[in-house]
């Protein structure tokens, strides 16, 4: 798997093509916006039936990243479940899968706007966490320094051979990093959106996910 390495406030970090973030010196893997159980939640609220495979696909990719990095710590940056009820409606095999991934690892569930309360899984449930020069939370705060967050599901487009290619993307400037959504059934917010334009400094970059992550000037 190809990765893209960079630093934020002195921390050497790696953006994985999957949309996960790895901090080698801390043995830490960070993922955001898994939205597990989204198909069930949409159907429960009267929406269209979607193929109920997104949780398994998301967990499979997470398992691959854990194997690739040998991470001993995991932070899920909020909206790990599509709502609290979704965390309680997972299939037994999916619940066991999460428990198996947690085994032998420090696991932190960050509070999100979709899942603001504690979930019925092992690990810690926090609103935010500071480790060294970095602070992890779900939603970026204006003026924060060394912040790693999610929430916005950023995506960026690039023109290649006359075609426009759009991919989930990390957003990076000198102060902050915003992760893309890791979940399978998750949309995206274009980097030109006002909310992202206000948060990110001039000179910010978008790191496009995929087989070969690449950094481009953040499209505005």
Rosetta blueprint (number, residue, H / E / L):
1 X L
2 X L
3 X E
4 X E
5 X E
6 X E
7 X E
8 X E
9 X L
10 X L
11 X E
12 X E
13 X E
14 X E
15 X E
16 X E
17 X L
18 X L
19 X L
20 X L
21 X E
22 X E
23 X E
24 X H
25 X H
26 X H
27 X L
28 X E
29 X E
30 X E
31 X E
32 X L
33 X L
34 X L
35 X L
36 X E
37 X L
38 X H
39 X H
40 X H
41 X H
42 X H
43 X H
44 X H
45 X L
46 X L
47 X L
48 X L
49 X L
50 X L
51 X L
52 X L
53 X L
54 X H
55 X H
56 X H
57 X H
58 X H
59 X H
60 X H
61 X H
62 X H
63 X H
64 X H
65 X H
66 X H
67 X H
68 X H
69 X H
70 X L
71 X L
72 X L
73 X E
74 X E
75 X E
76 X E
77 X L
78 X L
79 X L
80 X L
81 X E
82 X L
83 X L
84 X H
85 X H
86 X H
87 X H
88 X H
89 X L
90 X L
91 X L
92 X H
93 X H
94 X H
95 X H
96 X H
97 X H
98 X H
99 X H
100 X H
101 X H
102 X H
103 X L
104 X L
105 X L
106 X E
107 X E
108 X E
109 X E
110 X E
111 X L
112 X L
113 X L
114 X L
115 X L
116 X L
117 X L
118 X L
119 X L
120 X L
121 X L
122 X L
123 X L
124 X E
125 X E
126 X E
127 X L
128 X E
129 X E
130 X E
131 X E
132 X L
133 X L
134 X E
135 X E
136 X E
137 X E
138 X L
139 X L
140 X L
141 X L
142 X L
143 X L
144 X L
145 X L
146 X L
147 X E
148 X E
149 X E
150 X L
151 X L
152 X L
153 X L
154 X E
155 X E
156 X E
157 X E
158 X E
159 X E
160 X E
161 X L
162 X L
163 X E
164 X E
165 X E
166 X E
167 X E
168 X E
169 X E
170 X E
171 X E
172 X E
173 X L
174 X L
175 X L
176 X E
177 X E
178 X E
179 X L
180 X L
181 X L
182 X L
183 X L
184 X L
185 X L
186 X L
187 X L
188 X L
189 X E
190 X E
191 X L
192 X L
193 X L
194 X H
195 X H
196 X H
197 X H
198 X H
199 X H
200 X L
201 X L
202 X L
203 X L
204 X L
205 X E
206 X E
207 X E
208 X E
209 X L
210 X L
211 X L
212 X L
213 X L
214 X E
215 X E
216 X E
217 X E
218 X L
219 X L
220 X L
